[in-house]
């Protein structure tokens, strides 16, 4: 799944190129874009195509309009922001298929950019309708997938289109395949994974797959309490998934069988309520007082995590170590971010919460690769085949 053609492997000179991008950016009530990271992330691909004399037709989805044209999910604010970032006018098609979109695509000259209206204004996009995919393909000579974030979905613009038009990876997609794909397929060792976040149920597949591959697995965040409960510890009023305790026992056993160093918290910052101004105390992980809840890892645990990261060559981190949004419970996550940044390893961070936590620490530029994926990153780490990547042309 990893040996795929990218835009440098094809001739785009004078060609019309359909580029699937992930511009599903957050906007406020007035439709001002509040974070343009996803748009900026595609600029290397768009600029490369423009520099190589291609006519660029961009396609994306915004929100969940459920197959109808909903004005607040229009791409208009994106057209404006992209024009500013590219320093040139970006044309906007009133739809992504149909007569007018076809005419605008046909008239587009090399060096020009057209952004199609929201793909999800048509329910056929998510149904991967062949006729709809064929209409999208008819707009261009070549397709490029630069939307890793939607590549775990077999949608018309991601997977269906590849049956009618040669499709290759953009630079952003290529980077995801290189870093996330390689980490799973062929990591440099020692390989350490850090999995945090609230729920074990969200990360079962990831933990299970990584136990086959890693040398050390660090588990933190709310999900660690389910593992603590599986060990018979008193977890007070901490978040726990009782129906996943047996599974946690199985995963602990699997780690032993695979000789994986499984690192769990040894001390916890416990709070008497879920609030920034709660009373707190540092307690042994086995003895969280009745009615108190663990909201961050303690200082001894941070030391243990830092030790486990020493000498690592590959590190994958997904999910925070505590309720980092509240300053009182952010230290565990900050300590891990610092340790990953200092490790000298090839480091890959994925998942919205981990990325936000990283931004908060100001260490983003010390990380080798920050994955744009979310659900796609998790599925890649689970070892699943991503339809959007599988469908790309092989080298």
Secondary structure, DSSP 8 states (H G I E B T S, - for coil): ---B-BGGGS--TT-EEEEE------B-TT--BS--HHHHHTHHHHHHHHHTT-EEEEE---S--TTS--GGG-SHHHHHHHHHHHTS-EEE-SSSSSHHHHHHHHH--TT-EEE---GGGSHHHHHT-HHHHHHHHTT-SEEEE--GGGTTS--TTTTGGGGTS-EEE-HHHHHHIIIIIHHHHS--SSEEEEE-SS-STTTHHHHHHHTTT-SEEEE-STTHHHHHHHTT-B-TT----GGGHHHHHHHHHHHHHTT-EEE--SEEEEESSSSTT--EEEEETTB--TT-EEEEE-HHHHHHHHHHHTT-SEEEEES-SS-TTSGGG-HHHHHHHHHHHHS-SEEEEESHHHHHHHHHHT-GGGSSEE---THHHHHHHTT---HHHHTS-B-
